[in-house]
Amino acid sequence: MWYEGQDYLGEFDVEIRERGAGFVFAHRHQKLFVKASAVDRSLSRRGIEAAFGVFEPVKSEILAKTSYRSAPLSASKEGEALYLAYTAEREAQQAQRAGAWLTIKGTRTEQLAEIRQRYAQRRLEVKLDRVIRKGRKHLVYKALAVQMKAEVQACITVPMRASAAVPGSAPKVSGWRDWLHARAQSGDETALGLLRRRAKVPQEASIGILTGEHKSDSLYSGLPRTVSRDGAVEYRTSNGSFIDYGPRIVVKSSDLDLVKVALTVAQAKFGASLQIESGLDLFAAAGLVKEYEKSLAASPLQKERGRGPER
């Protein structure tokens, strides 16, 4: 029974392994596993062995028909290309760190051998010494043992601390979302779009809001900016800031120079679909409403305002 069950799971590159007092479903070639009882309560060790008998590990290699491959939730071609770049970078850095760590381990092995050899030589010198009284040599041996233990411990501890930041290797690759965040910070608009894919636009206090139909997640390079983990881009000037959430731009200062920049960014982003959702008086004060009178007249929001209050 175990043979047939393991063969079937092997077609999906999975096998059952013992772990602690129970079983896990484990990927055959990756460090991925899940407790069998977490999949279903009936898959406890007692339940599985009642059905299949005493556990038998996999005895032969089975050619898998399909295998799990981690991938982002986004199915876009751009997202897949970025994820391939992420996995390639992560694997390259992991290999680099592994190589550097092997070098550290090799150096540590040589150092430990040298320490032990040096103290063995010193013990031999004490043994052959005719000046030190025989009754006191055991004290010298004890002191040498304490010194050697301290040197060995120091030799082992330093490389273990260095494993967090292996000398000569690149920094450890972060998770997928952190990697996207770093790419977006550096100006990658595809990464910015992926960050925004599952983000919700918050409702917050603002001076004015610009909206429209945006077909791409563009970044404005004329101002200092900060990208959040949710893909919100805050542009800063000496007089305040405005935030681009993707489908809307929120102005957080009434400074007219800032308003002009925000409206310029919105016009480039939304084009003819640009609408002023709130803060019409502010944008009028900036002398910029006339440029968009046609689009504003066609806006459902402006039409609603033109009707006036119902009686």
N, C-alpha and C positions, 0 to 999 in steps of 0.2 A: 504493500500500500504506500509506504513512504517513497519508494522508487517512482511510482507513477505520479504521486503528488509533487515531488521535487522536479520531475521532468516537465510537468505542466507549468509550474511556476518558472522554470528555467527558460521557457519560451518568451517570457517577459523580462528576462534578466534578473529574476528574483529568486531567492531561496529562503527556507526556514532555518534559522540558527538558534542554538541555545544561548540564552543570555540571562544570567542570574538564576532565578527559580522558574523562569518561564521561557517563552519563545518570542522571536521577533521575525518580521518579514524584512529581509535585508537585500539591498542591491548587491549584485555579485562583484561589481568592479568600482563602486563608489561608496563613500562613507555615508550611506543613507539607509535608515532603518526605522521601523515603527513597531511598537509592541503589538503582538498579535491580539491580545485581549483588548487593546484600544480600538481595534478595527471592529470587533464584535465580542461581546462578553462570553459567548460560547467557545471562543478560541483561546481559552486558558490552557495551560499545560495539561491539566487533567482531561479537558474536553478533547483536545487534539489527540492525545495518546489513547483515549478511549476509542477514537475512530480509526487511528492509523497504527496503533501499537507503540512499542518502545521506540524512541527517537533514533533515526538513522540519518547521519549527515550526507550531503551530496558526495557521490563517489566518482562522478564523471563530468566532464565539461559538456555543456549543452549549448548548441548554437541558438542564440536568442533570435526570435522573429521581430521583436520590437523591444525598445528600451527607453526608460525615462530620460528625458533631456530637459534640463532647466531652461526656461525661456520667459521673457517678460509677458505681462498680460496683454500688451499691445500687439496686434497682429500686422501692423503696418510694415511696409518694406523698409522705411527709414528706421523704425524701431528695431527691426531685426538686424539691420546693418550695424546700428549702434551697440546692440547687445553682443554681436559677434566681436566687435572691437573691444568691448568691456571684458569678455571672457578671454580673448587673446592676451590682453594686457595683464589680466589677473594671473593667467597660467604662466606667462613669461616672468612675472615678478615672483611668483611662487617658486619657479625653477631657479631663479637667481638667488633667492633667499635660501633655498634648500642647498644650493652649491656652496654659498658662503657659510652656512651652518655646518656643512660637512668639513670645510676647511678649519673652522673653529674646533670641531670635535677632534680632528686629526692633530691639531696643534696642542690641544689639551692632553691627548693621549701621550704625546711626546714629552710634554712637561711633567706629567705624572710619573712616567718611566724614569725621567732624569732625577726627580725628587726622591723616589724610592731607591734608586741606585746610589745617590749621594749619601743618604742616611745609612744604607747598608754598609757602605765604605767606612763611614764614621763609627758605626758599631764595631766593625772589624778592628779599626784602629784602637778603640777602647779596650777590646778584648785582648789585643796584643800589647797594650801599654803596661810596662812594668813599674811605673811610678804610682799610678792609681791603685789603692789597696783593693783587694778582691772584694772585701765586704762593702765597699762604697760604689762598686761598678754598677750595681743594680739601680742606684739612684741616677747615675749618668744615663743608663739605658732608658729609664723612665722619662727623664727630661728630654732626651732625643725623640722619644715616641710622641710626647706632647707637641714638640716643635714640628715634627713631620706631619702630624694630624692637622695642625693649623695651616701649614703650607698646602696640604692636599685639599683641605676645605676651601681655602682661598682660590685655588686653581679651578675647582669645580664651580664655585659660586659665581665668579666673574663671567664665564661663558653663558651660564644660565640666565643671568641678567641681560646679557647682550642679545639673547634670542628674541627679545621684544623689538630691538632695533639692530639687526645684524649689520656690523660694519661692512661698508663696501657694497651694500645692496639697496635697492629702491624701497621707499616706504611701503608698508603693507597696503594692498588694494582694499578699499572700503567696499561696502555693499552696493548693490545696483543703484538704489535711489541716491545714495550719497555720491556715487560716481557721476550720475546724471546731473546732480546739483552742481558739482565742481565744473562739469563741462558747460552748463548753462552760465555759470559765473564767468567763464572765460569767453563767452560769446556764441556758443553752439545753440542755434535756434531750434534745431530738431530736438535736442535734449530738453530745451525749455518747453516745447510742445508736449513732450512725454510727461514732464512734471505736472503740467496743467491738465492732463487727460482725465485724472480722477479727482482733481481738486474742486472744492466748492468756493464760489465767490462770496466772501463774507459781506454782510450788511453792516456798514459802519458809518459814523458821522462824517460828513464831507461838506466842502464848500460848493463843489460842482461835480457832475458825473457826465462823462461822454461815452456813448455807446455806438455800436454799429456792427456790421457783418465783417468779420476778419477771416481771411482765408489762410493766413500764415502767422506764425508767432515770431514777429520781427523784433529786433532789439535796436534801440536808438543809441547811436555811438557818440552823440554830442554832449552827454552829461554823465557825471559819475552815477553809477547805479549799483544796487544790491539786489540779488536774486534770492528769494526765500526757497525753502524746500518744497513749497507748494507751487512754485513757478510765478509768484507775484514779483514784479520788477518795480522797485522804488527808485525813481530818479530824483536826485537832489540838486538844489541850487542854493545859493547863499540866502535866499529868501523863503525857503520852504521845500516841499516835495510833492510829487504826485505819483500814484501807483497804477501800474498797468497790470490788470488781472487777466488779460486776454480779451474777453468780450466787453470789458468796460475799463475806462480810465477814470480814476477817482482823484480829484484835485483837493488837496488838504490845506491850501493857503490861498488867501485872496490877493496876493501880490500880483499885479497886472503883468509883470514880466514873466513870472512863472506861468500864469494862465495862458499867455501867448505861446510859450514853449509847449505846454500841454496840448493846446489846440493844434499846433503844428504837427506834433507827434500823432495825434488822433486822426488828423486829415490824411497823413501819409499811411496810417494803419487801416482806416475804415473807408477812405475815399468818398464816393458819392453817397454811401449808406450812413455817413456820420450823422448822429442825432445828439442833441443836448437834452439829456434826461432830467437834469436839475441844474440850477445855477444860471438860468438864462440871463438874469440881470447882471451877473458877474461877467459873463462873456460879452454882453452888450457894452458894459463899461470899458472893456478892453478894446472896443471898436472892431470886433471881429465877427459879429453876427451877420453883417451884410454879405460877407463872402459866401455864407451858407444859407441864405434866405430861401433859396429854392428847395434845398434838401430839408430845411426845417419846416417849410410849408407842407411838404409831403409827409412829414412825420406824423404818425398816429397820435403821439403825445401832444403835438402842437395843435392838431385838428380838434382834439378833445378840449384843449384849453380855449380854442376859438369859439366853441359852442356856448361857453358861459354856463352859469349854474342853472340847473333845471328848476322849473317852477311848478 
